[in-house]
Amino acid sequence: MTEYIDGKYLGLLRHHHLHTFDALWSVVLEEVDSPNKGRGGWSTVSRLTLADERGTDKDFFVKRQCNYLCRPWQHPLGEPTFSREFRNIKLYDTFGLPTVEVAYFAWRKSPEGPRAILVTRALEQYRPLTRFFASWHKLDPGDQKAILEETGSLIGRLHACRLSHHCLYPKHVFIALGQPVPVRLIDLEKAGPQWFPKREALSEMNRFLRRIGPWSSEERRLLFRHYLIKNPIFPSVDRFCDLLALRGAGVSGQRVPGRWSALRNMTGRA
């Protein structure tokens, strides 16, 4: 069995008799969402609150799965998706990229297939970026500016490390203005290296922007500017915008016709 326990949380888990795989697997918890079923198995997420020796509650997410596998090229026969997520979290830690904090991880074989547990600290002071959209225009301009700058900087740092999230949606960017670490990335299950940095940077930013509704052109340009400070792979914000426009997003957020569509429109061809 592969097992990891953060020493910072070992005493707390032991105090509540939850420092072993069997204990965490069998504890009854309320699920925060419907179980994922597929890939021949299942995967669940539950919330766990533990009081420390001072009586202060600490919140965690307990993720459990059975025979819920991915098959990267390094593991053609499959490995638990939580195993890859744990590995990516530790990789991001190595590069100083803020994400969630792992308290416990382990997986073991069973007759039903591999079982895995991943326990992470809840991001108690943070909210997903999507929560800011409905009231975006009511936010303090300074807060708007901070969100744009910090988000652009973190995505730029990520790509400067030649890494991609591969599922970078606004709901996976968590914000806590005023905290020492104001932005964190979550759900690293699909994260991996960049093999073609410029192409993959554009693809990831395009995917992210397509799900951003309320940001103006100038706000997007501010995001790009701080991205390029951390990852100067394009010569200017204008060039970055042009390349994104070719991929269908761009600074305005409006989908533009592809090059072949534009050619058909110019020539009058159907």
C-alpha positions in Angstrom: 0.0 0.0 0.0 1.2 3.5 -0.8 0.6 5.9 2.1 1.3 9.6 2.9 0.4 11.5 6.1 1.4 15.1 6.6 3.0 15.3 10.0 1.2 18.5 10.7 -2.1 16.6 10.8 -1.0 13.2 12.1 -1.7 14.1 15.8 -5.2 15.5 14.9 -6.1 12.4 12.8 -4.8 10.1 15.5 -6.7 11.9 18.2 -9.9 11.1 16.3 -8.8 7.6 15.4 -8.7 8.5 11.7 -5.0 8.1 10.9 -5.3 4.7 9.2 -6.7 3.7 5.8 -9.3 1.4 7.3 -10.6 4.1 9.6 -10.9 6.7 6.9 -12.5 4.2 4.5 -15.2 3.1 7.0 -16.1 6.4 8.7 -19.6 7.5 7.8 -19.7 11.0 6.2 -22.2 13.0 4.4 -21.3 13.4 0.7 -21.2 16.9 -0.7 -22.2 15.9 -4.2 -23.6 12.9 -6.1 -21.0 10.1 -6.5 -19.2 9.8 -9.8 -19.9 6.4 -11.3 -18.0 5.2 -14.4 -14.7 3.8 -15.5 -15.9 0.6 -13.9 -16.0 2.1 -10.4 -17.1 5.0 -8.3 -15.7 8.1 -6.6 -17.2 10.3 -3.8 -16.4 13.5 -1.9 -17.4 14.1 1.7 -16.8 16.9 4.2 -15.1 16.1 7.6 -14.8 18.5 10.6 -12.3 17.7 13.3 -11.8 19.7 16.5 -8.2 20.2 17.6 -6.9 20.2 21.2 -8.0 23.8 21.6 -11.5 23.0 20.4 -11.0 24.8 17.1 -12.7 23.1 14.2 -10.7 22.2 11.1 -12.5 21.3 7.9 -11.3 18.7 5.4 -12.6 17.1 2.2 -12.4 13.3 2.2 -12.3 11.8 -1.3 -12.8 8.1 -1.6 -12.9 5.9 -4.7 -12.9 2.3 -5.8 -11.7 1.0 -9.2 -12.0 4.6 -10.6 -8.9 4.6 -12.8 -7.1 6.7 -15.3 -4.6 5.2 -17.8 -1.7 7.6 -18.4 1.1 6.4 -20.6 3.2 5.7 -17.4 0.5 3.4 -16.1 -1.2 1.7 -19.1 -3.0 -0.8 -16.8 -4.5 2.1 -14.8 -4.0 3.9 -11.5 -6.5 5.6 -9.2 -7.3 9.1 -10.4 -6.5 10.3 -6.8 -3.0 9.0 -7.2 -2.4 11.2 -10.1 -4.1 14.2 -8.4 -1.9 13.6 -5.3 1.2 13.5 -7.4 0.3 16.7 -9.2 -0.4 18.5 -5.9 3.1 17.6 -4.7 4.6 18.7 -8.0 2.8 22.1 -7.8 4.2 22.4 -4.2 7.7 21.8 -5.6 7.2 24.7 -8.1 5.6 27.0 -5.5 2.3 27.0 -7.2 -0.5 27.4 -4.7 -3.1 24.6 -4.5 -4.8 22.5 -1.8 -3.0 21.0 1.2 -2.9 17.2 1.5 -3.4 15.8 4.9 -3.6 12.1 3.9 -3.3 10.0 0.8 -3.2 6.2 0.3 -4.3 3.5 -2.0 -4.4 -0.2 -1.8 -5.6 -3.2 -3.8 -8.9 -4.9 -3.1 -11.0 -7.6 -4.8 -13.2 -4.9 -6.3 -10.3 -3.0 -7.7 -7.9 -0.3 -6.3 -9.2 1.7 -3.4 -7.9 5.2 -2.8 -8.3 8.0 -0.2 -7.3 11.6 -0.6 -7.9 14.0 2.3 -7.3 17.7 1.8 -7.8 20.8 3.9 -10.9 22.8 2.9 -10.1 26.3 1.5 -12.2 28.0 4.2 -11.5 31.6 3.3 -11.7 31.1 -0.4 -14.4 31.3 -3.0 -14.4 30.0 -6.6 -14.0 32.7 -9.2 -17.5 31.9 -10.6 -19.0 33.2 -7.3 -17.8 36.7 -8.2 -19.4 36.9 -11.6 -23.0 37.7 -10.6 -21.9 40.7 -8.6 -18.8 41.6 -10.6 -19.9 45.1 -11.5 -20.7 45.8 -7.9 -17.3 44.9 -6.6 -14.9 47.5 -5.5 -12.7 48.5 -8.4 -9.6 47.7 -6.4 -10.9 44.1 -5.7 -11.7 43.7 -9.4 -8.1 44.8 -10.3 -6.6 42.5 -7.7 -8.6 39.4 -8.9 -7.5 40.1 -12.5 -3.9 40.7 -11.7 -3.5 37.8 -9.3 -5.3 35.3 -11.6 -3.3 36.3 -14.6 -0.1 36.1 -12.6 -0.8 32.6 -11.3 -1.8 31.2 -14.7 1.4 32.8 -16.1 3.5 31.2 -13.4 1.9 27.9 -14.1 2.7 28.0 -17.8 6.2 29.4 -17.1 6.8 26.1 -15.3 5.8 24.4 -18.5 2.8 22.9 -16.9 -0.9 22.9 -17.9 -3.9 22.4 -15.7 -5.8 20.8 -18.6 -9.2 21.6 -17.0 -8.7 25.3 -16.2 -12.2 26.6 -15.7 -13.2 29.6 -13.4 -14.7 27.1 -10.9 -11.2 25.7 -10.4 -9.6 29.1 -9.5 -10.2 29.9 -5.8 -9.9 33.5 -4.6 -9.3 35.0 -1.1 -8.4 38.6 -1.3 -6.4 39.8 1.7 -4.9 36.4 2.3 -1.1 35.9 2.0 -1.9 33.5 -0.9 -4.9 35.2 -2.7 -5.4 32.7 -5.5 -5.2 28.9 -5.6 -5.8 26.2 -8.2 -7.8 23.1 -7.4 -8.8 19.8 -9.1 -5.4 18.8 -10.5 -6.5 15.3 -11.6 -5.8 16.1 -15.3 -2.8 18.4 -14.9 0.4 17.6 -16.7 3.5 18.9 -18.6 3.4 21.2 -21.6 5.0 19.6 -24.7 4.2 22.6 -27.0 4.3 25.6 -24.6 2.8 28.3 -26.9 0.1 26.2 -28.4 -0.9 24.7 -25.0 -0.8 28.1 -23.3 -3.2 29.5 -25.9 -5.5 26.5 -25.7 -5.7 26.7 -21.9 -6.3 30.4 -21.8 -8.9 30.1 -24.6 -10.8 27.4 -22.6 -10.7 29.6 -19.5 -11.9 32.8 -21.3 -14.8 31.1 -22.9 -16.4 30.7 -19.5 -15.8 34.3 -18.4 -18.9 36.4 -18.9 -18.7 39.8 -17.2 -15.1 40.9 -18.0 -14.7 43.8 -20.4 -12.0 44.0 -23.1 -9.8 46.2 -20.9 -10.2 43.8 -17.9 -9.1 40.9 -20.1 -6.1 42.8 -21.3 -5.1 43.5 -17.7 -5.2 39.8 -17.1 -3.1 39.2 -20.2 -0.6 41.8 -19.1 0.1 40.2 -15.8 0.1 36.8 -17.4 2.9 37.9 -19.7 4.9 39.4 -16.9 5.2 35.9 -15.4 5.4 34.0 -18.8 6.7 36.3 -21.5 6.3 33.8 -24.4 4.5 36.4 -26.6 6.0 39.8 -27.5 3.0 41.9 -26.5 -0.6 41.9 -25.2 -1.8 42.8 -28.7 -0.1 39.7 -30.1 -1.5 37.5 -27.4 -5.0 38.9 -28.2 -4.5 38.3 -31.9 -3.5 34.7 -31.4 -6.4 34.0 -29.0 -8.8 35.5 -31.5 -7.7 33.0 -34.1 -8.6 30.3 -31.6 -12.1 31.8 -31.0 -11.9 33.7 -27.8 -9.7 36.7 -27.7 -9.8 39.9 -25.8 -13.5 40.6 -26.4 -14.7 37.1 -25.4 -16.7 36.9 -28.6 -16.2 33.9 -30.7 -14.9 34.9 -34.1 -15.0 32.9 -37.3 -12.1 30.6 -38.0 -9.8 31.4 -40.9 -11.7 29.0 -43.3 -15.0 30.5 -42.2 -13.7 34.0 -42.8 -12.5 32.9 -46.3 -15.9 31.4 -47.2 -17.6 34.6 -46.1 -15.2 36.7 -48.2 -15.7 34.5 -51.3 -19.4 34.0 -50.8 -19.0 30.2 -50.7 -21.4 28.2 -48.6 
